[in-house]
Each structure stands twice: as structure tokens, then as C-alpha cells.
């Protein structure tokens, strides 16, 4: 699985532990960097979702959110050109190998 980033700033933050630590604190920076590295080890998004269990939420707009600890969520969208759809017309996450991280939000 490959992750791209919605903005240069988001990419810089996620790929540079020091920047992530300044923005989110040490604990959440470590979780974020580790979660992204772990995600890229999977073949497709469905495999990652299975490991995440209750820490992933699939939204009606076909984006999905991954909990980064209890304080932040990371929002992803599929950017895979070869995505398959289920019979219900939803994304078949087993067919998705390319996602984009579009936001990291604080849980209020």
C-alpha cells in the first residue's frame, strides 16, 4: 500500500518526526509515524482495516478515518485508478493500494 499526502505541509509533518512532535506532542507523533509506516507494509487497504479493527471508520463519502490514539484522527481517500466497487456501489477496499492522507484532525 502507498500513501500520498494532500499538502506539502502534511507530508513534511508526517515524514519528519521532529515536526510531528512539535505539532502533536511526542506520544501522538510516535503513534502517527508508526501507524503510517505500518500501513505501507500491507498489500491493500482492506488488510490494514482488518488489523485496525475498531480504530477505523468508513464515511459515507468513501473517505475513512483512522484513530491516532484518543486525540487525533487521520482522514484518507482512495486515489487508486483501478478501484473496484462492491455490488452496493461502495469501494471494495481490498482493491485499493493507493490512498491519500488528506487531514489530521483533533478529536473534540
C-alpha positions in Angstrom: 0.0 0.0 0.0 1.2 3.5 -0.8 0.3 6.7 0.9 0.5 10.2 -0.7 -0.3 13.5 1.1 -2.9 16.2 0.4 -0.4 19.0 1.0 3.3 19.5 1.2 2.9 20.7 4.8 1.1 17.5 5.8 3.7 15.3 4.1 6.5 17.2 5.8 4.8 16.8 9.2 4.2 13.1 8.7 7.6 12.2 7.4 9.6 14.3 9.9 9.3 13.0 13.4 10.6 16.3 14.9 8.0 18.4 13.1 5.2 15.9 14.1 6.4 16.0 17.7 6.2 19.8 17.7 2.7 19.7 16.3 1.2 16.8 18.1 3.5 16.0 21.1 5.8 13.1 21.4 3.3 10.4 22.2 1.0 11.2 19.2 3.9 11.9 16.9 5.2 8.4 17.6 1.8 6.9 17.0 1.3 8.8 13.8 4.7 7.9 12.3 4.3 4.3 13.4 0.8 3.9 12.0 1.8 5.3 8.6 4.8 3.0 8.4 2.7 0.0 9.4 0.1 0.9 6.8 2.6 0.9 4.0 3.5 -2.7 4.9 0.1 -4.0 3.8 -0.8 -5.0 0.3 -4.1 -3.2 0.3 -6.4 -1.1 2.5 -8.7 -3.9 3.5 -5.8 -5.8 5.1 -4.9 -2.6 7.1 -8.6 -2.1 8.1 -8.8 -5.6 9.4 -5.8 -5.0 11.7 -7.2 -1.6 12.8 -10.5 -3.2 13.9 -12.5 -0.5 15.8 -9.9 2.2 15.1 -11.2 2.8 11.6 -14.4 4.5 10.4 -15.5 4.4 6.8 -17.5 7.5 6.0 -20.5 7.9 3.6 -18.2 10.0 1.2 -15.9 6.9 0.8 -13.2 8.5 2.9 -12.0 6.7 6.1 -10.7 7.9 9.4 -8.0 6.1 11.5 -7.7 6.9 15.2 -4.3 8.1 16.2 -4.6 7.5 19.9 -7.6 9.1 21.5 -6.8 12.6 20.5 -6.4 12.7 16.7 -7.9 11.1 13.5 -6.2 10.8 10.2 -8.5 11.0 7.1 -7.7 9.1 4.0 -9.3 8.8 0.5 -8.6 6.3 -2.3 -6.6 7.6 -5.2 -6.3 4.2 -6.8 -7.2 4.2 -10.5 -8.0 0.5 -10.5 -10.5 0.6 -7.6 -13.3 -2.0 -7.8 -16.8 -1.4 -6.4 -19.0 -3.8 -4.4 -22.5 -4.8 -5.5 -23.8 -1.9 -3.4 -21.7 0.6 -5.3 -19.2 1.2 -2.5 -15.4 0.9 -2.7 -14.0 -2.6 -2.4 -11.1 -1.7 -0.1 -9.3 -5.0 -1.0 -8.8 -3.4 -4.4 -7.2 -0.2 -3.1 -3.4 0.0 -3.0 -3.1 3.8 -3.2 -4.5 6.3 -0.7 -4.0 10.0 0.1 -3.9 11.3 3.6 -6.0 14.5 3.4 -6.1 15.7 7.0 -5.2 15.1 10.6 -7.8 16.4 13.0 -8.1 16.8 16.7 -11.0 14.8 18.2 -13.1 17.2 20.2 
